[in-house]
Amino acid sequence: MLEVTGLTKHFGGFTAVNNVDFNLDKGEILGLIGPNGSGKSTIFNMLSGTLVPNAGSVRLNGREIGGAPPHKICRMGVGRTFQIPRPIRRLSILENAALAGYYGHSGVATREEAWRNAAEGLALVGLPTDPYSTVDTLGAAGLKKLELAKALATKPDLLLADESLGGLDHSEMDQAADMLRNIREELGVTIIWVEHIMGVLMRVVDRVMVLDHGEKIAEGKPQDVAADPKVIEVYLGSDADEVAAAAAR
């Protein structure tokens, strides 16, 4: 479904991502992990069109999307969430999701389609679908759910989930992880998940790819990656045993 070849991004003399290759099958959940500054967000920004690659190819369903602007990539089937939710406060929860729904995979939607897509996304993540509930009623977990609902309202083939657990307590983390699994199972959406909460991520993903200093240093099944000495050295450290136990479940 997704074929990434030689993906590279320079910022002046600094190479943020260097010649990264990976593939993703339809319906798969790929965990993308690595230390801060390893290139995870840069890859997401290139996949979603916020940044233009200096080199490499990104093909979605056989169609080149690398270098296209974000709105066109969204219409080609890529939806994403952001680490820091920034909803439009003067709009209701439903209106925030519907705004995203206007510019989704099927092109510019009608009002009815956008609101229907928004309501479906909100229902899937457990947020109110009435037109009166306000964003100000949402805590950290609710705002993360709204990010997911907005992305789902675009009807993506590929969802880029960027740190969906940040700021949540353990119970909310488990709920968010279950939510990603449900999105895959109920909608057939393929997911790349960037996350630092390894114990939760390892229980959900099918495969893991590890970045360090912009380069891929490991890729494989969670239990194999968790046991890789190079990954333990550069990223997992003292958490290696806990992550390995989670990956084995």
ChimeraX commands (.cxc) that place a marker at each C-alpha (Angstrom):
marker #1 position 0.00,0.00,0.00 radius 0.5
marker #1 position 2.75,2.47,1.01 radius 0.5
marker #1 position 6.21,2.30,-0.55 radius 0.5
marker #1 position 8.87,4.69,0.73 radius 0.5
marker #1 position 12.26,4.63,-0.97 radius 0.5
marker #1 position 15.37,6.71,-0.21 radius 0.5
marker #1 position 13.44,9.35,1.77 radius 0.5
marker #1 position 15.83,12.18,2.62 radius 0.5
marker #1 position 15.46,15.66,4.13 radius 0.5
marker #1 position 18.16,18.29,4.67 radius 0.5
marker #1 position 17.87,21.54,6.60 radius 0.5
marker #1 position 20.88,23.50,5.40 radius 0.5
marker #1 position 23.89,21.38,6.31 radius 0.5
marker #1 position 21.90,19.18,8.72 radius 0.5
marker #1 position 20.44,15.89,7.50 radius 0.5
marker #1 position 17.26,15.17,9.46 radius 0.5
marker #1 position 16.29,12.02,7.54 radius 0.5
marker #1 position 18.79,10.06,5.49 radius 0.5
marker #1 position 17.87,7.52,2.80 radius 0.5
marker #1 position 15.04,5.78,4.70 radius 0.5
marker #1 position 13.22,2.87,3.03 radius 0.5
marker #1 position 10.11,1.06,4.28 radius 0.5
marker #1 position 6.90,-0.52,3.02 radius 0.5
marker #1 position 3.50,-0.84,4.65 radius 0.5
marker #1 position 0.78,-3.37,3.85 radius 0.5
marker #1 position -2.92,-2.49,3.86 radius 0.5
marker #1 position -4.43,-2.88,7.33 radius 0.5
marker #1 position -1.07,-2.93,9.10 radius 0.5
marker #1 position -0.12,-0.87,12.15 radius 0.5
marker #1 position 3.50,0.25,12.07 radius 0.5
marker #1 position 5.11,1.75,15.17 radius 0.5
marker #1 position 7.67,4.47,14.40 radius 0.5
marker #1 position 9.98,5.05,17.37 radius 0.5
marker #1 position 13.30,6.62,18.25 radius 0.5
marker #1 position 14.91,9.25,20.49 radius 0.5
marker #1 position 13.89,12.90,20.30 radius 0.5
marker #1 position 15.39,14.42,17.18 radius 0.5
marker #1 position 15.66,11.08,15.39 radius 0.5
marker #1 position 13.53,12.18,12.41 radius 0.5
marker #1 position 10.08,10.80,13.25 radius 0.5
marker #1 position 8.18,14.07,12.90 radius 0.5
marker #1 position 10.17,14.98,9.78 radius 0.5
marker #1 position 9.05,11.73,8.16 radius 0.5
marker #1 position 5.43,12.42,9.12 radius 0.5
marker #1 position 5.73,15.93,7.69 radius 0.5
marker #1 position 7.07,14.59,4.41 radius 0.5
marker #1 position 4.40,11.88,4.19 radius 0.5
marker #1 position 1.64,14.44,4.82 radius 0.5
marker #1 position 3.06,17.18,2.59 radius 0.5
marker #1 position 4.10,19.72,5.22 radius 0.5
marker #1 position 7.71,19.25,4.07 radius 0.5
marker #1 position 9.01,18.44,0.59 radius 0.5
marker #1 position 11.65,15.66,0.50 radius 0.5
marker #1 position 15.07,16.49,-0.91 radius 0.5
marker #1 position 15.25,12.99,-2.34 radius 0.5
marker #1 position 13.30,9.77,-2.43 radius 0.5
marker #1 position 9.90,8.47,-3.43 radius 0.5
marker #1 position 6.61,8.09,-1.52 radius 0.5
marker #1 position 3.98,5.99,-3.29 radius 0.5
marker #1 position 0.50,5.39,-1.87 radius 0.5
marker #1 position -1.60,2.75,-3.62 radius 0.5
marker #1 position 0.80,2.93,-6.56 radius 0.5
marker #1 position 0.55,6.73,-6.87 radius 0.5
marker #1 position 3.45,9.10,-6.17 radius 0.5
marker #1 position 2.53,11.58,-3.42 radius 0.5
marker #1 position 5.95,12.82,-2.33 radius 0.5
marker #1 position 6.23,16.60,-2.67 radius 0.5
marker #1 position 2.50,17.20,-3.22 radius 0.5
marker #1 position 0.86,19.88,-1.02 radius 0.5
marker #1 position -0.94,18.76,2.16 radius 0.5
marker #1 position -4.49,19.27,0.88 radius 0.5
marker #1 position -3.83,17.12,-2.18 radius 0.5
marker #1 position -2.16,14.40,-0.10 radius 0.5
marker #1 position -5.19,14.41,2.20 radius 0.5
marker #1 position -7.44,13.90,-0.81 radius 0.5
marker #1 position -5.19,11.06,-1.96 radius 0.5
marker #1 position -5.96,9.26,1.29 radius 0.5
marker #1 position -3.58,10.38,4.04 radius 0.5
marker #1 position -4.99,11.73,7.32 radius 0.5
marker #1 position -2.89,12.79,10.29 radius 0.5
marker #1 position -3.13,13.91,13.88 radius 0.5
marker #1 position -0.84,16.38,15.62 radius 0.5
marker #1 position 1.00,16.11,18.93 radius 0.5
marker #1 position -0.51,19.36,20.24 radius 0.5
marker #1 position -4.23,19.65,19.45 radius 0.5
marker #1 position -5.28,23.12,18.30 radius 0.5
marker #1 position -9.04,22.99,17.75 radius 0.5
marker #1 position -10.97,26.08,16.68 radius 0.5
marker #1 position -12.44,27.10,20.02 radius 0.5
marker #1 position -15.38,29.05,18.62 radius 0.5
marker #1 position -16.61,25.94,16.80 radius 0.5
marker #1 position -18.37,23.00,18.42 radius 0.5
marker #1 position -16.80,19.54,18.61 radius 0.5
marker #1 position -18.92,18.42,15.65 radius 0.5
marker #1 position -18.07,21.53,13.63 radius 0.5
marker #1 position -14.34,21.00,14.19 radius 0.5
marker #1 position -14.59,17.47,12.84 radius 0.5
marker #1 position -16.91,18.51,9.99 radius 0.5
marker #1 position -14.44,21.16,8.85 radius 0.5
marker #1 position -11.88,18.41,8.32 radius 0.5
marker #1 position -14.53,16.29,6.63 radius 0.5
marker #1 position -15.02,18.86,3.88 radius 0.5
marker #1 position -11.53,18.25,2.52 radius 0.5
marker #1 position -11.10,14.50,2.65 radius 0.5
marker #1 position -10.32,11.55,0.45 radius 0.5
marker #1 position -13.38,11.97,-1.77 radius 0.5
marker #1 position -12.58,15.59,-2.62 radius 0.5
marker #1 position -14.59,18.57,-1.44 radius 0.5
marker #1 position -17.58,17.02,0.30 radius 0.5
marker #1 position -21.11,18.34,0.44 radius 0.5
marker #1 position -22.29,19.70,3.76 radius 0.5
marker #1 position -24.27,16.53,4.42 radius 0.5
marker #1 position -21.29,14.29,3.62 radius 0.5
marker #1 position -18.91,16.32,5.77 radius 0.5
marker #1 position -21.24,16.27,8.78 radius 0.5
marker #1 position -21.95,12.57,8.35 radius 0.5
marker #1 position -18.23,11.77,8.12 radius 0.5
marker #1 position -17.60,13.92,11.19 radius 0.5
marker #1 position -20.32,12.21,13.22 radius 0.5
marker #1 position -18.99,8.78,12.26 radius 0.5
marker #1 position -15.47,9.72,13.34 radius 0.5
marker #1 position -16.66,11.20,16.63 radius 0.5
marker #1 position -18.81,8.18,17.42 radius 0.5
marker #1 position -15.89,5.83,16.80 radius 0.5
marker #1 position -13.67,7.66,19.31 radius 0.5
marker #1 position -16.47,8.14,21.85 radius 0.5
marker #1 position -17.09,11.89,21.57 radius 0.5
marker #1 position -20.52,13.57,21.40 radius 0.5
marker #1 position -22.01,13.97,17.94 radius 0.5
marker #1 position -24.61,16.63,18.78 radius 0.5
marker #1 position -24.04,20.11,17.34 radius 0.5
marker #1 position -23.89,21.86,20.73 radius 0.5
marker #1 position -21.05,20.22,22.70 radius 0.5
marker #1 position -18.12,22.62,22.95 radius 0.5
marker #1 position -14.39,22.05,22.75 radius 0.5
marker #1 position -13.98,23.71,26.16 radius 0.5
marker #1 position -15.58,20.65,27.79 radius 0.5
marker #1 position -12.72,18.41,26.63 radius 0.5
marker #1 position -9.71,17.48,28.74 radius 0.5
marker #1 position -6.38,16.18,27.42 radius 0.5
marker #1 position -7.84,12.78,26.49 radius 0.5
marker #1 position -10.85,14.37,24.77 radius 0.5
marker #1 position -8.67,16.67,22.69 radius 0.5
marker #1 position -6.57,13.69,21.56 radius 0.5
marker #1 position -9.79,11.92,20.59 radius 0.5
marker #1 position -10.91,14.98,18.64 radius 0.5
marker #1 position -7.61,14.89,16.70 radius 0.5
marker #1 position -8.37,11.30,15.73 radius 0.5
marker #1 position -11.97,12.11,14.83 radius 0.5
marker #1 position -10.86,14.99,12.58 radius 0.5
marker #1 position -8.41,12.72,10.78 radius 0.5
marker #1 position -11.04,9.99,10.41 radius 0.5
marker #1 position -13.55,12.50,9.01 radius 0.5
marker #1 position -11.27,12.81,5.96 radius 0.5
marker #1 position -11.87,9.09,5.27 radius 0.5
marker #1 position -8.18,8.17,5.06 radius 0.5
marker #1 position -6.61,5.02,3.69 radius 0.5
marker #1 position -3.52,5.82,5.79 radius 0.5
marker #1 position -3.64,7.41,9.25 radius 0.5
marker #1 position -0.54,9.09,10.68 radius 0.5
marker #1 position -1.06,9.10,14.46 radius 0.5
marker #1 position 1.44,11.44,16.11 radius 0.5
marker #1 position 1.92,10.78,19.84 radius 0.5
marker #1 position -1.71,10.02,20.60 radius 0.5
marker #1 position -0.88,9.13,24.23 radius 0.5
marker #1 position 0.98,12.27,25.30 radius 0.5
marker #1 position -0.47,13.81,28.48 radius 0.5
marker #1 position -2.78,10.87,29.22 radius 0.5
marker #1 position -2.92,8.73,32.36 radius 0.5
marker #1 position -2.52,4.93,32.19 radius 0.5
marker #1 position -6.23,4.24,31.82 radius 0.5
marker #1 position -6.58,6.84,29.06 radius 0.5
marker #1 position -3.50,5.41,27.31 radius 0.5
marker #1 position -5.06,1.96,27.20 radius 0.5
marker #1 position -8.29,3.43,25.84 radius 0.5
marker #1 position -6.42,5.35,23.14 radius 0.5
marker #1 position -4.47,2.23,22.13 radius 0.5
marker #1 position -7.70,0.22,21.93 radius 0.5
marker #1 position -9.15,3.02,19.83 radius 0.5
marker #1 position -6.36,2.70,17.25 radius 0.5
marker #1 position -6.93,-1.04,17.08 radius 0.5
marker #1 position -10.66,-0.48,16.57 radius 0.5
marker #1 position -9.99,2.04,13.80 radius 0.5
marker #1 position -7.95,-0.56,11.98 radius 0.5
marker #1 position -10.42,-3.39,12.57 radius 0.5
marker #1 position -13.66,-1.51,11.89 radius 0.5
marker #1 position -12.55,0.80,9.08 radius 0.5
marker #1 position -9.64,-1.12,7.57 radius 0.5
marker #1 position -7.43,1.96,7.97 radius 0.5
marker #1 position -3.67,1.44,7.79 radius 0.5
marker #1 position -1.78,3.24,10.58 radius 0.5
marker #1 position 1.70,4.58,11.28 radius 0.5
marker #1 position 1.94,5.45,14.97 radius 0.5
marker #1 position 4.69,7.65,16.43 radius 0.5
marker #1 position 4.81,7.18,20.19 radius 0.5
marker #1 position 7.21,7.35,23.14 radius 0.5
marker #1 position 5.09,5.20,25.50 radius 0.5
marker #1 position 6.71,1.94,24.49 radius 0.5
marker #1 position 4.88,-0.41,26.83 radius 0.5
marker #1 position 1.53,0.46,25.21 radius 0.5
marker #1 position 2.73,0.78,21.62 radius 0.5
marker #1 position 4.43,-2.62,21.61 radius 0.5
marker #1 position 1.15,-4.35,22.52 radius 0.5
marker #1 position -0.72,-2.83,19.57 radius 0.5
marker #1 position 1.55,-2.62,16.52 radius 0.5
marker #1 position 2.30,-5.36,13.99 radius 0.5
marker #1 position 5.78,-4.05,13.20 radius 0.5
marker #1 position 8.21,-1.48,14.55 radius 0.5
marker #1 position 10.71,0.76,12.77 radius 0.5
marker #1 position 13.41,2.51,14.80 radius 0.5
marker #1 position 15.16,5.74,13.80 radius 0.5
marker #1 position 18.33,7.27,15.19 radius 0.5
marker #1 position 19.89,10.47,13.88 radius 0.5
marker #1 position 17.68,10.31,10.81 radius 0.5
marker #1 position 18.59,6.76,9.82 radius 0.5
marker #1 position 16.70,3.49,10.17 radius 0.5
marker #1 position 18.59,1.26,12.61 radius 0.5
marker #1 position 16.06,-1.56,13.06 radius 0.5
marker #1 position 12.76,-2.86,11.71 radius 0.5
marker #1 position 10.73,-5.96,12.49 radius 0.5
marker #1 position 8.26,-7.57,14.86 radius 0.5
marker #1 position 7.92,-5.88,18.27 radius 0.5
marker #1 position 9.57,-8.73,20.21 radius 0.5
marker #1 position 12.54,-8.80,17.83 radius 0.5
marker #1 position 13.08,-5.05,17.88 radius 0.5
marker #1 position 12.74,-4.92,21.68 radius 0.5
marker #1 position 15.56,-7.47,21.97 radius 0.5
marker #1 position 17.88,-5.78,19.44 radius 0.5
marker #1 position 21.06,-4.68,21.30 radius 0.5
marker #1 position 21.43,-1.59,19.12 radius 0.5
marker #1 position 17.89,-0.44,19.90 radius 0.5
marker #1 position 18.38,-1.06,23.61 radius 0.5
marker #1 position 21.60,0.96,23.57 radius 0.5
marker #1 position 20.36,4.03,21.72 radius 0.5
marker #1 position 16.73,4.18,22.88 radius 0.5
marker #1 position 15.26,1.69,25.34 radius 0.5
marker #1 position 18.00,1.67,27.99 radius 0.5
marker #1 position 16.71,0.77,31.44 radius 0.5
marker #1 position 13.18,0.31,30.07 radius 0.5
marker #1 position 14.26,-2.60,27.87 radius 0.5
marker #1 position 12.87,-5.34,30.12 radius 0.5
marker #1 position 9.47,-3.66,30.47 radius 0.5
marker #1 position 9.24,-3.03,26.73 radius 0.5
marker #1 position 10.29,-6.61,25.93 radius 0.5
marker #1 position 7.57,-7.93,28.26 radius 0.5
marker #1 position 4.96,-5.75,26.57 radius 0.5
marker #1 position 6.11,-6.83,23.11 radius 0.5
marker #1 position 5.81,-10.49,24.06 radius 0.5
marker #1 position 2.10,-10.20,24.97 radius 0.5
marker link #1:1,2 radius 0.2
marker link #1:2,3 radius 0.2
marker link #1:3,4 radius 0.2
marker link #1:4,5 radius 0.2
marker link #1:5,6 radius 0.2
marker link #1:6,7 radius 0.2
marker link #1:7,8 radius 0.2
marker link #1:8,9 radius 0.2
marker link #1:9,10 radius 0.2
marker link #1:10,11 radius 0.2
marker link #1:11,12 radius 0.2
marker link #1:12,13 radius 0.2
marker link #1:13,14 radius 0.2
marker link #1:14,15 radius 0.2
marker link #1:15,16 radius 0.2
marker link #1:16,17 radius 0.2
marker link #1:17,18 radius 0.2
marker link #1:18,19 radius 0.2
marker link #1:19,20 radius 0.2
marker link #1:20,21 radius 0.2
marker link #1:21,22 radius 0.2
marker link #1:22,23 radius 0.2
marker link #1:23,24 radius 0.2
marker link #1:24,25 radius 0.2
marker link #1:25,26 radius 0.2
marker link #1:26,27 radius 0.2
marker link #1:27,28 radius 0.2
marker link #1:28,29 radius 0.2
marker link #1:29,30 radius 0.2
marker link #1:30,31 radius 0.2
marker link #1:31,32 radius 0.2
marker link #1:32,33 radius 0.2
marker link #1:33,34 radius 0.2
marker link #1:34,35 radius 0.2
marker link #1:35,36 radius 0.2
marker link #1:36,37 radius 0.2
marker link #1:37,38 radius 0.2
marker link #1:38,39 radius 0.2
marker link #1:39,40 radius 0.2
marker link #1:40,41 radius 0.2
marker link #1:41,42 radius 0.2
marker link #1:42,43 radius 0.2
marker link #1:43,44 radius 0.2
marker link #1:44,45 radius 0.2
marker link #1:45,46 radius 0.2
marker link #1:46,47 radius 0.2
marker link #1:47,48 radius 0.2
marker link #1:48,49 radius 0.2
marker link #1:49,50 radius 0.2
marker link #1:50,51 radius 0.2
marker link #1:51,52 radius 0.2
marker link #1:52,53 radius 0.2
marker link #1:53,54 radius 0.2
marker link #1:54,55 radius 0.2
marker link #1:55,56 radius 0.2
marker link #1:56,57 radius 0.2
marker link #1:57,58 radius 0.2
marker link #1:58,59 radius 0.2
marker link #1:59,60 radius 0.2
marker link #1:60,61 radius 0.2
marker link #1:61,62 radius 0.2
marker link #1:62,63 radius 0.2
marker link #1:63,64 radius 0.2
marker link #1:64,65 radius 0.2
marker link #1:65,66 radius 0.2
marker link #1:66,67 radius 0.2
marker link #1:67,68 radius 0.2
marker link #1:68,69 radius 0.2
marker link #1:69,70 radius 0.2
marker link #1:70,71 radius 0.2
marker link #1:71,72 radius 0.2
marker link #1:72,73 radius 0.2
marker link #1:73,74 radius 0.2
marker link #1:74,75 radius 0.2
marker link #1:75,76 radius 0.2
marker link #1:76,77 radius 0.2
marker link #1:77,78 radius 0.2
marker link #1:78,79 radius 0.2
marker link #1:79,80 radius 0.2
marker link #1:80,81 radius 0.2
marker link #1:81,82 radius 0.2
marker link #1:82,83 radius 0.2
marker link #1:83,84 radius 0.2
marker link #1:84,85 radius 0.2
marker link #1:85,86 radius 0.2
marker link #1:86,87 radius 0.2
marker link #1:87,88 radius 0.2
marker link #1:88,89 radius 0.2
marker link #1:89,90 radius 0.2
marker link #1:90,91 radius 0.2
marker link #1:91,92 radius 0.2
marker link #1:92,93 radius 0.2
marker link #1:93,94 radius 0.2
marker link #1:94,95 radius 0.2
marker link #1:95,96 radius 0.2
marker link #1:96,97 radius 0.2
marker link #1:97,98 radius 0.2
marker link #1:98,99 radius 0.2
marker link #1:99,100 radius 0.2
marker link #1:100,101 radius 0.2
marker link #1:101,102 radius 0.2
marker link #1:102,103 radius 0.2
marker link #1:103,104 radius 0.2
marker link #1:104,105 radius 0.2
marker link #1:105,106 radius 0.2
marker link #1:106,107 radius 0.2
marker link #1:107,108 radius 0.2
marker link #1:108,109 radius 0.2
marker link #1:109,110 radius 0.2
marker link #1:110,111 radius 0.2
marker link #1:111,112 radius 0.2
marker link #1:112,113 radius 0.2
marker link #1:113,114 radius 0.2
marker link #1:114,115 radius 0.2
marker link #1:115,116 radius 0.2
marker link #1:116,117 radius 0.2
marker link #1:117,118 radius 0.2
marker link #1:118,119 radius 0.2
marker link #1:119,120 radius 0.2
marker link #1:120,121 radius 0.2
marker link #1:121,122 radius 0.2
marker link #1:122,123 radius 0.2
marker link #1:123,124 radius 0.2
marker link #1:124,125 radius 0.2
marker link #1:125,126 radius 0.2
marker link #1:126,127 radius 0.2
marker link #1:127,128 radius 0.2
marker link #1:128,129 radius 0.2
marker link #1:129,130 radius 0.2
marker link #1:130,131 radius 0.2
marker link #1:131,132 radius 0.2
marker link #1:132,133 radius 0.2
marker link #1:133,134 radius 0.2
marker link #1:134,135 radius 0.2
marker link #1:135,136 radius 0.2
marker link #1:136,137 radius 0.2
marker link #1:137,138 radius 0.2
marker link #1:138,139 radius 0.2
marker link #1:139,140 radius 0.2
marker link #1:140,141 radius 0.2
marker link #1:141,142 radius 0.2
marker link #1:142,143 radius 0.2
marker link #1:143,144 radius 0.2
marker link #1:144,145 radius 0.2
marker link #1:145,146 radius 0.2
marker link #1:146,147 radius 0.2
marker link #1:147,148 radius 0.2
marker link #1:148,149 radius 0.2
marker link #1:149,150 radius 0.2
marker link #1:150,151 radius 0.2
marker link #1:151,152 radius 0.2
marker link #1:152,153 radius 0.2
marker link #1:153,154 radius 0.2
marker link #1:154,155 radius 0.2
marker link #1:155,156 radius 0.2
marker link #1:156,157 radius 0.2
marker link #1:157,158 radius 0.2
marker link #1:158,159 radius 0.2
marker link #1:159,160 radius 0.2
marker link #1:160,161 radius 0.2
marker link #1:161,162 radius 0.2
marker link #1:162,163 radius 0.2
marker link #1:163,164 radius 0.2
marker link #1:164,165 radius 0.2
marker link #1:165,166 radius 0.2
marker link #1:166,167 radius 0.2
marker link #1:167,168 radius 0.2
marker link #1:168,169 radius 0.2
marker link #1:169,170 radius 0.2
marker link #1:170,171 radius 0.2
marker link #1:171,172 radius 0.2
marker link #1:172,173 radius 0.2
marker link #1:173,174 radius 0.2
marker link #1:174,175 radius 0.2
marker link #1:175,176 radius 0.2
marker link #1:176,177 radius 0.2
marker link #1:177,178 radius 0.2
marker link #1:178,179 radius 0.2
marker link #1:179,180 radius 0.2
marker link #1:180,181 radius 0.2
marker link #1:181,182 radius 0.2
marker link #1:182,183 radius 0.2
marker link #1:183,184 radius 0.2
marker link #1:184,185 radius 0.2
marker link #1:185,186 radius 0.2
marker link #1:186,187 radius 0.2
marker link #1:187,188 radius 0.2
marker link #1:188,189 radius 0.2
marker link #1:189,190 radius 0.2
marker link #1:190,191 radius 0.2
marker link #1:191,192 radius 0.2
marker link #1:192,193 radius 0.2
marker link #1:193,194 radius 0.2
marker link #1:194,195 radius 0.2
marker link #1:195,196 radius 0.2
marker link #1:196,197 radius 0.2
marker link #1:197,198 radius 0.2
marker link #1:198,199 radius 0.2
marker link #1:199,200 radius 0.2
marker link #1:200,201 radius 0.2
marker link #1:201,202 radius 0.2
marker link #1:202,203 radius 0.2
marker link #1:203,204 radius 0.2
marker link #1:204,205 radius 0.2
marker link #1:205,206 radius 0.2
marker link #1:206,207 radius 0.2
marker link #1:207,208 radius 0.2
marker link #1:208,209 radius 0.2
marker link #1:209,210 radius 0.2
marker link #1:210,211 radius 0.2
marker link #1:211,212 radius 0.2
marker link #1:212,213 radius 0.2
marker link #1:213,214 radius 0.2
marker link #1:214,215 radius 0.2
marker link #1:215,216 radius 0.2
marker link #1:216,217 radius 0.2
marker link #1:217,218 radius 0.2
marker link #1:218,219 radius 0.2
marker link #1:219,220 radius 0.2
marker link #1:220,221 radius 0.2
marker link #1:221,222 radius 0.2
marker link #1:222,223 radius 0.2
marker link #1:223,224 radius 0.2
marker link #1:224,225 radius 0.2
marker link #1:225,226 radius 0.2
marker link #1:226,227 radius 0.2
marker link #1:227,228 radius 0.2
marker link #1:228,229 radius 0.2
marker link #1:229,230 radius 0.2
marker link #1:230,231 radius 0.2
marker link #1:231,232 radius 0.2
marker link #1:232,233 radius 0.2
marker link #1:233,234 radius 0.2
marker link #1:234,235 radius 0.2
marker link #1:235,236 radius 0.2
marker link #1:236,237 radius 0.2
marker link #1:237,238 radius 0.2
marker link #1:238,239 radius 0.2
marker link #1:239,240 radius 0.2
marker link #1:240,241 radius 0.2
marker link #1:241,242 radius 0.2
marker link #1:242,243 radius 0.2
marker link #1:243,244 radius 0.2
marker link #1:244,245 radius 0.2
marker link #1:245,246 radius 0.2
marker link #1:246,247 radius 0.2
marker link #1:247,248 radius 0.2
marker link #1:248,249 radius 0.2
view
